[in-house]
Amino acid sequence: MAEDAILNEQRGSARHKRQLRSELRAQRMELTAGERMRDAESVARTLLDQPDFSRPGYVAGYWAMAGELPLHMLQMQLHPGQIWCLPCIQSDLGLRFAPWHPGDELVANRFGIPEPALASSSQLDAAAMTVILLPLLAFTRAGLRLGMGGGYYDRTLAFRREQLAPPILVGVGYPFQERETLPGEPWDVRLDAIVTSREYIRCSQSN
């Protein structure tokens, strides 16, 4: 009976996540290009003012897709000594990161998302990053993040469940993506902070 209850709870959580993802993807896609650019400018200004974001080193961003908040404005204004990187999906379904500058060659991964055309052996581990900026569908102020469901970041950043930053993990999203609670899993890696067009949130790391 206890096992049945656990299984039913897991199924309910999975259904809830699917529904949330569907609703939030649709809401995100309704944003106009102007609205996304406006929020991108605000996020860039906010991040560049944060002490968390001022350290030299590798900064991992992402290539915005499906209404995600774009980061190219931030990339063009990095602090001295910071190097922009993009994630690259590996055969083990984890991520490594490759430095990239506008004009460098890109290739499309299995999802059609551009990645730097750099051999895996020349890419960098997540632990080498100073800051990792993560896209999201929803977040809580306690640092829970709902992504697209592939688990790439959770697999890659599992080591952060046992140790403090670096890398500093910063979720990037729109204000409407905030939720009071989200269904969590044992393998979830919590964010250190979230940035939106309204504020920079240092996560409480509580429920």
Salt bridges, closest charged atoms under 4 A:
ASP39 OD1 - ARG38 NE 3.11
ASP52 OD2 - ARG202 NE 3.55
ASP104 OD2 - HIS101 ND1 3.69
ASP125 OD1 - ARG96 NH1 2.21
GLU178 OE2 - ARG141 NE 2.69
GLU185 OE2 - LYS17 NZ 3.20
ASP192 OD2 - ARG160 NH1 2.78
GLU199 OE2 - ARG141 NH2 2.49
